[in-house]
Amino acid sequence: MIASSTFLAIGAWQIILIVVVVLLMFGGKKIPELMRGLGSGIKEFKDASKDEDKPATTDKE
């Protein structure tokens, strides 16, 4: 059990390395656009999961 918990532990150096790799791959100007897209996707997912609890209604005119 100890080996599996230390395997998943992320330290400061790993986070810094991930940030540097992302900056090199996408560049500083592209990251805010990617984060906005990710945020809007999460928001849509949350809204869809809330709507799933409500019964479906049909809009017939």
C-alpha distances in whole Angstrom, upper triangle without the diagonal:
4,5,5,6,9,10,11,13,17,19,23,24,22,24,27,26,26,29,31,30,31,35,36,35,37,39,39,42,40,37,39,40,36,35,38,37,34,35,37,35,33,36,37,34,34,38,37,34,37,40,38,38,42,44,46,49,52,54,58,61
4,6,5,6,9,10,11,15,16,20,21,20,22,25,24,24,27,29,29,30,33,34,34,36,38,38,41,39,36,38,39,36,34,37,37,34,35,38,36,33,36,38,35,35,39,39,36,38,41,40,40,43,46,47,51,54,56,59,62
4,6,5,6,9,10,14,15,19,19,18,20,23,22,22,26,27,26,28,31,32,31,34,35,36,39,37,34,36,38,34,33,36,36,32,34,37,35,32,36,37,34,35,38,38,36,38,41,40,40,44,46,47,51,53,56,59,62
4,6,5,7,9,12,15,19,19,17,19,22,22,21,24,26,25,26,29,30,30,32,34,34,37,35,32,34,35,32,30,34,33,29,31,34,31,29,32,34,31,31,35,35,32,35,37,36,36,40,42,44,47,50,52,55,58
4,5,6,7,10,13,16,18,16,17,21,21,20,23,25,25,26,28,30,30,31,33,33,36,34,31,32,34,31,29,32,32,28,29,32,30,28,31,33,30,30,34,34,31,33,36,35,35,39,42,43,47,49,51,55,58
4,5,5,9,10,14,15,13,15,18,18,18,21,23,23,24,27,28,28,30,31,32,35,33,30,32,34,30,29,32,32,29,30,33,31,29,32,34,32,32,35,36,34,36,39,38,38,42,45,46,49,52,54,57,60
4,6,8,11,14,14,12,14,17,17,16,20,21,21,22,25,26,25,28,29,30,33,31,28,30,32,28,27,31,30,27,28,32,30,28,31,33,30,31,34,34,32,35,38,36,37,41,43,44,48,50,52,55,58
4,6,10,13,14,11,13,16,16,15,18,20,19,20,23,24,24,26,28,28,31,29,26,27,29,26,24,28,27,24,25,28,26,24,27,29,27,27,31,31,29,31,34,33,34,37,40,41,44,47,49,52,55
4,6,10,11,10,11,14,15,14,17,19,19,20,23,24,24,26,27,27,30,29,25,27,29,26,24,27,28,24,25,29,27,25,28,30,28,28,32,32,30,32,35,35,35,39,42,43,46,48,50,54,56
4,7,8,6,7,10,11,11,13,15,16,16,19,21,21,22,24,24,26,25,22,24,26,23,21,25,25,22,23,27,25,23,27,29,27,27,31,32,30,32,35,35,36,39,42,43,46,48,49,53,56
4,6,5,7,9,10,11,13,15,16,17,19,20,21,23,24,23,26,26,22,24,27,24,23,26,27,24,25,28,28,26,29,31,30,30,33,34,33,35,38,38,39,42,45,46,49,51,52,56,58
4,5,5,6,9,10,11,12,14,15,17,18,20,21,21,21,24,24,20,22,25,23,21,25,26,23,24,28,28,26,29,31,30,30,34,35,34,35,39,39,40,43,46,46,49,51,52,56,58
4,5,5,6,9,10,11,12,14,15,16,18,20,20,20,24,23,20,23,25,23,22,26,27,24,26,29,29,27,30,33,32,32,36,37,36,38,41,41,42,45,48,48,51,53,54,58,60
4,5,5,6,9,10,11,12,14,15,16,18,19,19,23,22,19,21,24,21,20,24,24,22,23,27,26,25,28,30,29,30,33,34,33,35,38,38,39,42,45,45,48,50,51,55,57
4,5,5,6,9,10,11,12,14,15,16,17,17,20,19,16,18,21,18,17,21,22,19,20,24,23,22,25,27,26,27,30,31,31,33,35,36,37,40,43,43,46,48,49,52,55
4,5,5,6,9,10,11,12,14,15,15,15,19,18,16,18,21,19,18,21,23,21,22,25,25,24,27,30,29,29,33,34,33,35,38,39,40,43,46,46,48,50,51,54,57
4,5,5,6,9,10,11,12,14,15,15,19,18,16,19,21,19,19,22,23,21,23,26,26,25,28,30,29,30,34,34,34,36,39,39,41,43,46,46,49,50,51,55,57
4,5,5,6,9,10,11,12,13,14,17,16,13,16,18,16,15,19,19,17,19,23,22,21,25,27,26,27,30,31,30,33,35,35,37,40,43,43,45,47,48,51,53
4,5,5,6,9,10,11,11,11,14,13,11,13,16,14,13,17,18,16,18,21,21,21,24,26,26,27,29,31,31,33,35,36,37,40,43,43,45,46,47,50,52
4,5,5,6,9,10,10,10,14,14,12,15,17,16,16,20,20,19,21,24,24,24,27,29,29,30,33,34,34,36,38,39,41,43,46,46,48,49,50,53,55
4,5,5,6,9,10,11,15,14,12,16,17,15,16,19,20,18,21,24,23,23,26,28,28,29,32,33,33,35,37,38,40,42,45,44,47,48,49,52,54
4,5,5,6,8,9,12,10,8,12,13,11,12,16,16,15,17,20,20,20,23,25,24,26,29,29,30,32,34,35,37,39,42,41,43,45,45,48,50
4,6,5,5,6,9,9,8,11,13,12,13,16,17,16,19,21,21,22,25,26,27,28,31,32,32,34,36,37,39,41,44,43,45,47,47,50,52
4,6,6,8,11,11,11,14,15,14,16,19,19,19,22,24,24,25,28,29,29,31,33,34,35,37,39,39,42,44,46,46,48,49,49,52,54
4,6,9,11,10,10,14,14,12,14,17,17,17,20,22,21,23,26,27,27,29,31,32,32,35,36,37,39,42,44,43,45,46,46,49,51
4,7,8,6,7,10,10,9,12,14,14,15,17,19,19,21,23,24,25,27,29,29,31,33,34,35,38,40,42,41,43,43,44,46,48
4,6,6,7,10,11,11,13,15,16,17,19,21,21,23,25,26,27,29,31,32,33,35,37,38,40,42,44,43,45,46,46,49,50
4,6,6,8,10,11,12,14,15,16,18,20,21,22,24,26,27,28,30,31,33,34,36,37,39,41,44,43,44,45,45,48,50
4,6,7,8,10,11,12,14,15,17,18,20,21,23,24,26,27,29,30,32,33,35,36,39,40,42,41,43,43,43,46,47
4,6,5,6,9,10,11,13,15,16,17,19,20,21,23,25,26,27,29,31,32,33,36,37,40,38,40,41,40,43,45
4,5,5,6,9,10,10,12,14,15,16,18,20,21,23,24,26,27,29,30,31,34,35,38,37,39,40,40,43,45
4,5,5,6,9,10,10,12,14,15,16,18,20,21,22,24,26,27,28,30,32,34,36,36,37,38,38,41,42
4,5,5,6,9,10,11,12,14,15,17,18,20,21,23,24,26,27,29,31,32,35,34,35,36,35,38,40
4,5,5,6,9,10,11,12,14,15,17,19,20,21,23,25,26,27,30,31,33,32,34,35,35,38,40
4,5,5,6,9,10,10,12,14,15,16,18,20,21,23,24,26,28,29,32,31,33,35,35,38,40
4,5,5,6,9,10,10,12,14,15,16,18,20,21,22,24,26,28,30,29,31,32,32,35,37
4,5,5,6,9,10,11,12,14,15,16,18,20,21,22,25,26,29,28,29,30,30,33,35
4,6,5,6,9,10,11,12,14,15,17,19,20,21,23,25,28,27,29,30,31,34,36
4,5,5,6,9,10,11,12,14,15,17,18,20,22,24,26,26,28,29,30,33,35
4,5,5,6,9,10,10,12,14,15,16,18,21,22,24,23,25,26,26,30,31
4,5,5,6,9,10,10,12,14,15,16,19,21,23,22,24,25,26,29,31
4,5,5,6,9,10,11,12,14,15,17,19,22,22,24,26,27,30,33
4,5,5,6,9,10,11,12,14,16,17,20,20,22,24,24,28,30
4,5,5,6,9,10,10,12,15,16,18,17,19,21,21,25,27
4,5,5,6,9,10,11,13,15,17,17,20,21,23,26,29
4,5,5,6,9,10,11,13,16,17,19,22,23,27,29
4,5,5,6,9,10,11,14,14,16,18,19,23,25
4,5,5,6,9,10,12,12,14,17,18,22,24
4,5,5,7,9,12,13,16,18,20,24,27
4,5,6,7,11,12,14,18,19,23,26
4,5,5,8,8,11,14,15,19,22
4,5,7,8,11,14,17,20,23
4,7,9,12,16,18,21,25
4,6,9,13,15,18,21
4,6,10,13,16,19
4,7,10,13,16
4,7,9,13
4,6,10
4,7
4
